[in-house]
Amino acid sequence: MNDKKPIKVGITIGDINGVSVEVIIKSLSDSRILESFTPIIYGLKEVVKYNVQLLNDIDFTYHQIPSADKAISKKVNLINIQENGVEVELGQITKNAGELAVLSLEKATSDLSQSKIDVLVTAPFCKEAVQKTGFNFPGHTEFLADLSGEKDALMILISPKLKVALVTVHIPIKDLTNILTKELIIKKIQDFNSSLIKDFGVVRPKIAVLGLNPHAGENGKIGQEEKEIIIPAINKMKSEGVLVFGPYPSDGFFGSNNISGFDGVLAMYHDQGLGPFKALCFDDGVNYTAGLPIIRTSPDHGTAFDIAGKNEASAQSMRSAIFAAVDIYKCRKWVKEINKNPLKSEQKKEEKKEKVKN
């Protein structure tokens, strides 16, 4: 499939008091990567200049544009989201930083909904800072699900060697048993399977499902959730032809070579999936919000206030997030193309042959 139109990647500014701006600058400083996409930063020129100065020897240039449709190919573009001055307080949690993070997200998602950009990459923000502004969502995932009119989105952590999806995300441990149901797990397996096909081009995904309790319940000796909820959900999906297996004990699963035999792993809760994932794939891990009509990725690290301004943050996860968004966009188009009705295509070919003959 040849598509010469450059993919427009919208990038939100994240929390200006953390490492977000630093990793954006570092990830886009090598002009060679601009051959495959056109980045548009929804940020603040003062903050970008401030961070460039902190990074000393980095070679970084950008073009300020009034709107996304004025983006210049093979260049870094910046939409200045606010003309007023701004104070950067490195390492601090401030309402001002939260307001700017939300403003950047709102402007970028507005352009995304109007197809002015093709994909969205969100730099990390501080949940405490944005909630000071009245942002009533636990994180980006829930905000984007609500914006897209979807009840649930699926968080998937992706890297070249591992994909981990979560049944529940920002939920207190004490509430898990009240929220986990057979129906919810079925929905997440369906969404995960669909995403692996549509977004990553896996023809017949093989999915591993983790248990909730230690040793996956040990046949009911350490909890009943596996027997009453998880196994029935797995069996239901198997009956529908999905290649899903488990439940596996989390510790033994990630401590063995099992991960190499599956296209994806479904964890029951946040730390069960993210803990092992970050231990194995921290440098190039990417947070992807699946199950939505839009494409959004993010680095799998946070604001890292403790190293803000010290030129110590790695840009690899941000760079991986950008490339992942571009790859998913291309894969969706490819899957859509190959799933067009082949009979109609053959019929058109025959009609053309007949016209030539006559």
N, C-alpha and C positions, 0 to 999 in steps of 0.2 A: 504494500500500500504506500503510494507516494503522496505525501502531503507537505507541500512547500511552505504553507502558512506557519509562521513561527508560533509556538505555544506561549501564551501570555501567562506568566506565573505571578500572582499577587502575593506579596509577603507582608504580613503585619509586623509592627514594630515591637510588640511584646512590652515588657517592663523596662523602662529606660534606666532604672537603677540597678539592673542586673547585667547579665552577659549577653542579652538578646541582640542588641545592636552590634556588639563586638563580633558575634558569630555570623551575623548577616554580612557584615563587611568582609570578614575573612573568607566566607564561602563564595563571595562574588568577586574577589580581588583578582582572580586569574581569568583574564578575558577569553581564554580558549573555551571555557564552558558555556559562553554565551552564544556559541554556534547552534545549540540545540533548543534554546528557549530565550524568551525576553522577560527579564525580571522587572517587576514594578513594586517598589517599596512604598507602603503607606506609612510614612513616618514624618520626621521633623528634620529639616536641614541643619538646624543648630546642633541637634543631638548627634547627627551623623558626623558633622565636622569635629565636634568635641571628641568623639570616639576615634576618629582617624588620627587626631593629634596624640591621643593616649597610646595608640599603636605604633607611633614613631615612624618606622621605616616601611610601612605598608603602602603599596601603590594602589590607590583606589579613587576612581572618578565616577561621577554620576551626572545625569541630565535631569533637571527639574522639569516636570511636565504638568500642565493644568488638569489633565484627565487621562484615563487609561487608553482612550482611543488615539492619543497623541504619542504613544510609546514609540521609542526608536529601537529598531531591531539591532541586536548585537551590542547593545549598550545597557548599562544599569540605569533604570529610570526611578525617579522619586516624585511622589505626589506629596506635597507639603500639607499635612492635615490640619495645621493650625499656624496662623501668622503671629500670634502672641508669643512673647518670650517664655522660656521654660527653664526651670531649675532642675539640674540633675543632682541627686543625692545618692551616690553610689552605695550600695549595700543596705539602703533603708527602705522600709515599707511605707509608702506615702499614698495618700488619696490622689494627689496630682498625677502620679505615675499610673495609678489605676484608671483614672479618667482618660488619659491618653491611650492606654492600651485598649480600652473599650471603644474609643473613638476610631482608632485605626481598624479594629475588627469590624465595626459597623460600616465604615466606608468601603472596606474591601469586600465584605459580603454583599453590600448593595451592588457593587460593580459585578460581582460574580453572578448575582441573580439576574442581571441585565446582559449577561454574556460579554461584558467588556473585558473580562479576564477569563481564562479557561480553567485554572486550578488555583487553589489557595494553600499557602504554606504559612502556618502561624508560629511566630516566635513565642517562647515561653512568657507567660505573665504570672504574677503573684495572685493567687486566689483571694488572699486576705485584702490585698490592695484594691482589686476590682469590686469586691463585695462592699467596700466602703462607699462605692459610687451608686449602690443600688442594683448592681448586676446580680440578678437572682438565679444564677446557674452555678452548679458545682465546678464547671469547667467548659472548655471549648466544645467538647463532644455533645454535651446536653444542649448548649446554646444552638449549635448547628442543626441538631435534630429538631428542635423546636422551630427554628427558622425554616426548615425544609418541610414542615408539616408532618414529620414522622414521630410516632410515639416513642420509638426506641432506635438508637443507632448502635452500631457494633464497634467497639474499640479493638483494633488489631495492632499489635506491636510486630513490626516486620524488620527483617534483616536478611542478608543473602542466605543464611543457613537456618533460619527459624522464624515461624509466624505463630504468634500466640494471641488468641482472642479471649475476651472476658464476658462471662454471663452477666456479672454485676460490676459496676465501676466504683463510683464514689459513695459506697454504702458502709456504714459502721458494721463491724463484725457481729455485734449483738443483734442486728436486724436481719442477718443473712437468712436464717431459717424461716423467717416470716415472708421473705421475698422470693426465695427460690421455689419454683414450681415446675412440674413436668412440662407445662405449656411454655413457660419462659425458656427452659433449656432447649425444647424443640425449636422454638423460634430462633434462638441464637445459632443452633446447628444449621438450620436452613439458611440463615443469613451468611454464615461463615462459608458454607458450601457454595452458595451463589457468588460470593465475593471472590473466592479462590478461582472460580471459573471465569467470571466476567472481568475481574480486575487484574488477575495474575496469569490467566491463560492456562490454568490446570484443567485438563480434560476430564479426569475422573479423580477428584480430590479424595485423599485418605486422611481422615480426621481422628485424632486421639482426644478423648474426653477425660479430664481429671476428676477424681472423687473430691468430696468436700471434707471428709473426716480423715484423721490419720489412718494410714494403711487402707484407704478407701473403704472405711467402715468395718473391715475384717468380718464380712458376712453378718453384719448387724451387731457385732459385739462392741463396736465403738461408734454408735450412731446408726440411725435408720434411713438417712437421706439417700444413700446409694440405692438401697433396695426399693424404697418407696417412690423416689422421684427420678434419680439419674438413670438407673438401668432401664426403667420403663420408657424414658425419653429416647435413649439409645436404640432400644428395640423397635420403637415406633419408626424412627428414621431408617433403620436397617430394612424394615418392611417396605419402605418406599424407595429402596435402591441406593440409599446414601451409604458410602463406605465410612462408617463411623464405628469406633471401637473404644472399649473401656468399661467401667471407670478404672483409671490407673492411679496408684498412690503418687502424689506429687513428688515426694523426695526421691523415691526410687526411679521414677520416670526421667527426671532431669539429670539424675546421677548416672544414668546408663547411656547406651547408644540408641535408645528407643527413638529419640527425636529425629534421627536420620531416616527412619522408616515411614514418616508421616509428612504430609504437606502442610498440616496445621495442627495446633494444640488448643483445645478449649478449656480454659480455667474457670473455676467457679467464682472467684473474687479477685480483686485488684492485686494484692500483694502476692497471692499464690502464683499469678502469672508474671507479674512485673519483676518480682524479686529474682527468680531464676533467669528471666530474659535479660535483665540489666547486668547480671553477673556474667552472662555468656556473650552479650552483644552490645555492651554499653556504648562503645565508640561509634558504631554505625547503625544503631537502632533508630527506628522511625515509628512514630505514633500515627496510625491511619484510621480515619473515621469512615467505616464501611456502612453499607445499607442505605446510603443517601444518594439522591440524584447528582449531587455535586462531589468534587474530589477535594479532600483536605488532608494534608499531612502536617507533621510537626516533629521537631527533634524530640527524643525521648528523655531529655534531661530538663531540669527546671531552670529557675532564674539564677541560681548559683551566686547569691549575694556575697558569699564569703570570698569569692575571687574576682568580683566585679572591678573593672578598671586596672587589673594587674597583668593583662595580656597573657593570661594562663589558660583561657577557655579554648577547647578544641572546636573547630568548625565542622568536623567530619559528620556529626549527626545532622546538622543543619543542611550541609551539602547533600547528604543522603536523602533527606526529606524532600529537597527540591527535585532531585533526580527521580525519586519514587513517584512523586506527583506527576511528573512528565511521563514516566513509563506507564503508570496506570491509565492516564488519559489516552495514550497511544493504544494500550491493550484493549480498552473499552471500544475504541473505534474499530480495531482489528476484529474483535469478537463479533461486533455488530455486523461487520462486513461479511464474515464467513457464514453467519447465520441467516443471511438473506435467502429467500426461497430459491433453492437451486433449480427447481423445475421451471420457474419463470425465466431464469437466466438461460436455460437450455432452449426454452421455447422461443425466446427472442433471437437466439443464434440461428435456429432453424428458419425463423421468419426472414432473417437477413439473407440466408442462403437461397431461399425461394425467390426473393426479390432480385438477387444477382442472376439467377437462372433465367428469370423472365425478362 
